Structure formats: C-alpha cells, structure tokens
C-alpha cells in the first residue's frame, strides 16, 4: 500500500501587463470583493501618475487573486490612486491560501524590487459580495500595523434610521422653492460649484479633473452618475455617485451658497436614499476625516448623521519588509 503525500502548492506571482487586461477584468468581475474601481479601465485613467505594479497571483497555475498596486519611494502600495485596493480574491479561496498568497507576494516584491514597506488599503466590508476579511487577519498575524483609519458614514436603506428634524425642515424648504432634481451629464456646471467649495474650504481641488470624471463616466455610464439640484436652469448643487453591486457611494458632494440656503442637498439625499438607491444594501456618504483619520470634520459628520448614517471604516495597514 503506497504512502500518500500532500502536494505542496506552487505559487507564481506575475506583474500585470496590458496583455493581461481581459484576464484581470474577468477575474475582478467574478471575485468576492472586487468592484468596477478595480477594473483596468478605471485604474488606468491616471496611469501616468503612478508606477503600476499590480500583481496576478497563481496557485498551481490557477488565478486565485489579484492585487492592484504601485511602487513609490521604496514602498509597495495597494494602490495609491484608488479609494480602496486590497487583495481581490476568488470566492473559493481559503484562509490558508490567502496566507500563502501574501507570503508569495512579499517574497516576490523583496526579491524583485528590494522594497522597504508594504502599504495596504483594505477594501471595506460593505463592498464585499461575500465575506472577505481573510486578508486583515493574515496581515495582522504577519505583524502589520494600522496606520490610518478614515471614518465614513453609511446607511442601510432597508432598515434606516429616521432623518433628524433639521434635515426634514430643509427638505420642506427645498420643496417650497420648487427645486428639481435631474440625472444627466452636465458635469461642467456641477464641477464649477465643487471646485469653488473645495478651494474656499480646503484650498484644494477635486481628485479628478472635469475631463477625467467625464472620461470615467463614458467608460462606466451605468456605474457613475451625476445628480444635479436646480432652480429653473440654475444648478444649485448635486453629487456624483459610484454604484457598485452592494453600495451607492457618494464620491463628490457640493452646493452653492444659495443651494445650501434653500436645502438643495437635503432634498437630493432624501430622494437618493428613499427612492433611487433604496434597493441597495448600503448608501455610503464617504469619509468625514482628513490626514488618515486624525482630523474629524464634525460639521460634515453632523450633516450625514442627520440622514441616519453611521460609521464604517476605511483602513490602511503597513508591514515593514
């Protein structure tokens, strides 16, 4: 009678190249935690700003995970140009395989690039199609430390909390001014308000230029939507929503001084939460923090909590190599 032997899995790490685009996209679409932000048509819009080092992870010649990433200043980041970009995993992957995959990735990065640090931007659980937090357990066991924790505000529309009195009062004010909401492609009129707000409050600009957000909308017309609140033909405010399978995520929010006075955003979010995206598992307002969570914008958080939103986290981990 022969003696059975356990087969040792063979791991192979491949750096992404353009010829892998179809394979990458197909895997992300069938993964348990990937979203359209991790498709190459989205990732590559700012390819000139980052040295891409995305990885395809094979176990016994089968693609089992992919890791969006870039290299900068002797560090690997998963990926600096994205809101989140952790390991995208096959639905069938096990904890042991995730552990082995991380060891294989880190060994590859050290051998090929002699990097000093591994910075990991975890995919928040609200975006997962199926439980997918094996990566966080493995990283913690490997000695990774939490270096940034940004706070976002999220609603579960099917079981949401009631709006606060102030938010309801502002909605009535908007209705009294006969404000209207439209979903269209007039990004230019909204971007003018957005840029003015960001410059006045934070002396900064939107992450995306007007040309970039228009190009992304053309690439993902079903996933990226613009909603404007108008008084007649005048744009008073609005938001850009990124729609994934589980989440309607507000990427940008802005209102003009008149829009704020007339309750434009209150009317908008009442309709988005209660009607347009009521079928979604989560409605995410985005973060209310700066500097990796060290500064909390309490006024912004107060507004979001007024709609019934409560905290979820966008975490970043670091592992010294």
C-alpha positions in Angstrom: 0.0 0.0 0.0 1.5 3.3 -1.1 2.1 6.3 1.2 0.1 9.3 0.2 1.9 12.6 0.2 0.4 16.1 0.5 1.1 18.1 -2.6 2.8 21.4 -1.8 1.0 24.2 -3.8 3.1 26.0 -6.3 2.7 29.8 -6.3 3.5 32.1 -9.1 3.4 35.9 -9.0 3.1 37.8 -12.3 3.4 41.5 -12.7 0.5 42.9 -14.6 1.0 44.0 -18.3 -1.5 45.2 -20.9 -1.9 41.8 -22.3 -3.4 40.6 -19.0 -6.3 43.2 -19.2 -9.1 40.8 -20.2 -8.0 38.2 -17.7 -7.7 40.8 -14.9 -11.1 42.3 -15.6 -12.8 38.9 -15.9 -11.4 37.8 -12.5 -12.4 41.1 -10.8 -16.0 40.7 -12.1 -16.2 37.1 -10.6 -14.4 37.8 -7.4 -16.0 38.0 -4.0 -14.8 41.6 -3.2 -13.9 43.4 -6.4 -15.7 46.5 -7.8 -15.6 48.4 -11.0 -12.9 50.7 -9.5 -10.5 47.8 -9.7 -11.2 47.2 -13.4 -8.3 48.3 -15.7 -10.5 50.9 -17.5 -10.8 52.7 -14.2 -7.4 52.1 -12.7 -5.5 53.2 -15.9 -7.1 56.6 -16.2 -4.2 58.0 -14.2 -1.5 55.5 -15.3 0.9 58.4 -16.0 0.9 59.4 -12.3 1.9 56.0 -10.8 4.4 53.2 -11.5 1.9 50.4 -11.7 3.0 47.2 -10.1 -0.3 45.3 -9.9 0.1 41.5 -9.4 -1.7 38.4 -10.6 -1.4 35.6 -8.1 -1.5 32.0 -9.3 -1.7 28.8 -7.3 -1.0 25.6 -9.2 -1.4 27.6 -12.5 -4.9 28.8 -11.4 -5.5 32.6 -10.9 -6.7 32.8 -7.3 -6.2 36.5 -6.5 -5.1 39.8 -7.9 -3.5 42.8 -6.1 -3.8 46.3 -7.6 -0.7 48.2 -6.7 2.0 50.7 -7.5 5.6 51.4 -6.3 6.8 54.7 -4.9 9.7 55.6 -2.7 10.8 52.0 -2.0 7.2 51.1 -0.9 4.5 48.9 -2.5 1.1 50.5 -2.2 -2.2 48.8 -2.9 -3.0 51.3 -4.9 -2.4 55.0 -4.1 -4.7 56.2 -6.9 -7.8 54.4 -5.5 -10.1 54.9 -2.6 -9.5 51.2 -1.7 -7.4 48.5 -3.3 -6.8 45.4 -1.3 -6.3 41.8 -2.5 -9.2 40.8 -4.8 -10.0 37.2 -4.1 -11.7 34.2 -5.7 -14.9 33.2 -3.9 -13.4 29.8 -3.2 -10.1 31.0 -1.6 -9.4 29.7 1.9 -7.6 31.4 4.8 -4.5 29.2 4.3 -4.4 30.2 0.6 -4.6 33.9 1.5 -1.8 33.4 4.0 0.3 31.6 1.4 -0.6 34.2 -1.2 0.7 37.1 1.0 3.9 35.2 1.7 4.4 34.6 -2.0 3.7 38.3 -2.9 6.0 39.6 -0.2 8.8 37.2 -1.3 8.4 38.3 -4.9 8.5 42.1 -4.0 11.6 41.7 -1.9 13.4 39.6 -4.5 12.5 41.8 -7.5 12.4 45.3 -6.1 14.1 45.3 -2.6 11.3 47.3 -1.1 11.2 48.6 2.5 7.5 48.7 3.2 4.1 47.2 2.1 1.2 49.7 2.4 -2.3 48.0 2.2 -5.5 49.9 1.6 -8.2 47.5 2.7 -11.5 47.1 0.8 -14.2 48.0 3.3 -16.6 45.1 4.1 -19.6 46.9 2.7 -18.3 46.3 -0.8 -17.9 42.6 -0.4 -20.2 40.3 -2.3 -19.2 37.5 0.2 -17.3 37.7 3.4 -13.7 38.6 2.5 -11.6 39.7 5.5 -9.0 36.9 5.5 -6.5 39.5 4.3 -6.9 41.5 7.5 -6.4 38.5 9.8 -3.3 37.4 7.8 -1.7 40.9 7.7 -2.2 41.3 11.5 -0.6 37.9 12.1 2.3 38.9 9.9 2.9 42.0 12.1 1.2 44.7 10.0 0.1 47.8 12.0 -2.9 50.0 11.4 -1.5 53.4 10.2 -4.7 55.2 9.1 -8.3 54.8 9.9 -10.7 57.1 8.0 -14.4 57.3 9.1 -17.2 57.1 6.6 -20.9 57.4 7.2 -23.2 54.7 5.8 -26.9 53.9 5.7 -28.6 50.6 5.3 -31.7 51.8 3.3 -33.8 48.8 4.1 -33.6 49.4 7.8 -32.6 53.1 8.0 -32.9 55.4 10.9 -35.3 58.4 10.6 -34.0 61.7 9.4 -33.4 64.4 12.0 -35.8 67.3 12.3 -33.3 69.8 10.8 -32.9 67.6 7.7 -36.7 67.3 7.2 -37.1 71.0 7.7 -34.5 71.7 5.0 -36.3 69.3 2.6 -39.6 71.2 3.1 -37.7 74.4 2.3 -36.4 72.9 -0.9 -39.9 71.8 -1.9 -41.2 75.3 -1.2 -38.7 76.7 -3.6 -39.8 74.2 -6.2 -36.3 72.8 -6.6 -35.9 69.9 -9.1 -33.5 67.0 -9.4 -32.1 65.8 -12.6 -29.8 62.9 -13.5 -27.7 64.0 -16.6 -24.2 64.5 -17.9 -23.7 68.2 -17.2 -20.6 67.7 -15.1 -19.3 71.1 -16.0 -21.9 73.1 -14.1 -21.6 70.9 -11.0 -17.8 70.9 -11.2 -17.8 74.7 -11.1 -19.5 74.6 -7.7 -17.4 71.7 -6.4 -14.1 73.4 -7.3 -15.3 76.7 -5.7 -16.3 74.8 -2.5 -13.1 72.8 -2.2 -10.9 75.9 -2.9 -12.7 78.0 -0.3 -12.8 75.4 2.5 -9.7 73.4 2.0 -7.6 75.2 -0.6 -7.6 72.1 -2.7 -9.1 70.7 -5.9 -11.2 67.6 -6.7 -9.1 64.4 -7.1 -10.5 64.1 -10.6 -10.4 66.9 -13.2 -13.5 67.7 -15.2 -12.0 65.9 -18.2 -11.2 62.8 -16.1 -14.6 62.4 -14.5 -16.3 62.8 -17.9 -14.0 60.2 -19.4 -14.7 57.8 -16.5 -18.4 58.4 -16.9 -18.1 57.5 -20.5 -16.3 54.3 -19.6 -18.8 53.4 -16.8 -22.1 55.0 -17.7 -24.1 52.5 -15.5 -21.8 52.9 -12.5 -21.0 56.6 -12.4 -24.0 59.0 -12.2 -24.4 62.8 -11.7 -27.4 64.2 -9.9 -28.0 68.0 -10.0 -30.4 70.1 -8.0 -31.7 73.0 -10.0 -33.8 76.1 -9.5 -35.1 76.5 -13.1 -32.0 76.3 -15.2 -29.5 77.2 -12.4 -27.5 74.5 -10.8 -27.6 74.8 -7.0 -25.7 71.7 -6.1 -25.5 68.0 -6.6 -23.4 64.8 -6.2 -21.6 62.2 -8.1 -22.5 58.6 -7.1 -20.4 55.5 -7.7 -22.7 52.5 -7.9 -21.3 49.0 -7.2 -23.3 45.8 -6.6 -23.7 46.4 -2.8 -23.2 50.1 -2.4 -24.2 53.5 -3.7 -21.2 55.6 -2.8 -21.2 59.4 -2.9 -17.9 60.4 -4.5 -18.5 64.1 -4.6 -21.0 66.5 -2.9 -21.3 70.2 -3.3 -23.8 73.1 -3.1 -23.7 76.7 -3.9 -24.4 79.3 -1.2 -28.0 79.6 -2.5 -28.3 75.9 -2.7 -27.3 75.5 0.9 -29.8 78.2 1.9 -32.6 76.5 0.0 -32.0 73.0 1.2 -30.8 71.6 -2.1 -28.8 68.7 -0.8 -31.4 67.7 1.8 -34.0 67.2 -1.0 -31.4 65.4 -3.1 -30.4 62.9 -0.5 -34.0 62.2 0.6 -34.7 61.1 -2.9 -31.5 59.1 -3.4 -31.8 57.3 -0.1 -35.5 56.6 -0.1 -36.1 56.1 -3.8 -33.3 56.0 -6.3 -31.0 53.7 -4.3 -33.5 52.2 -1.8 -32.7 48.8 -3.2 -29.0 49.0 -2.4 -27.6 47.2 0.7 -25.7 50.4 1.6 -25.7 54.1 0.8 -22.3 55.4 1.7 -21.7 59.2 2.1 -17.9 58.9 2.1 -15.3 60.0 4.7 -15.5 63.0 7.0 -11.9 62.8 8.1 -8.5 64.1 7.0 -4.9 63.1 7.5 -5.7 59.4 7.8 -8.5 59.9 10.3 -6.6 62.3 12.7 -8.8 65.2 11.9 -12.6 64.9 12.1 -14.9 67.3 10.2 -17.6 67.4 12.8 -19.9 69.7 10.8 -19.8 67.3 7.8 -20.4 64.3 10.1 -23.3 66.1 11.8 -25.0 66.5 8.4 -24.5 62.9 7.4 -25.7 61.6 10.7 -28.7 63.7 10.3 -29.8 61.4 7.5 -29.3 58.4 9.7 -25.8 57.4 8.5 -23.4 55.7 11.0 -19.8 54.8 11.0 -17.8 52.4 8.8 -14.0 52.4 8.4 -11.6 52.8 5.5 -8.3 51.3 6.9 -4.7 51.4 5.8 -2.1 48.9 7.2 1.7 48.9 6.9 4.0 45.9 7.0 7.8 46.6 7.2 9.8 44.4 4.9 
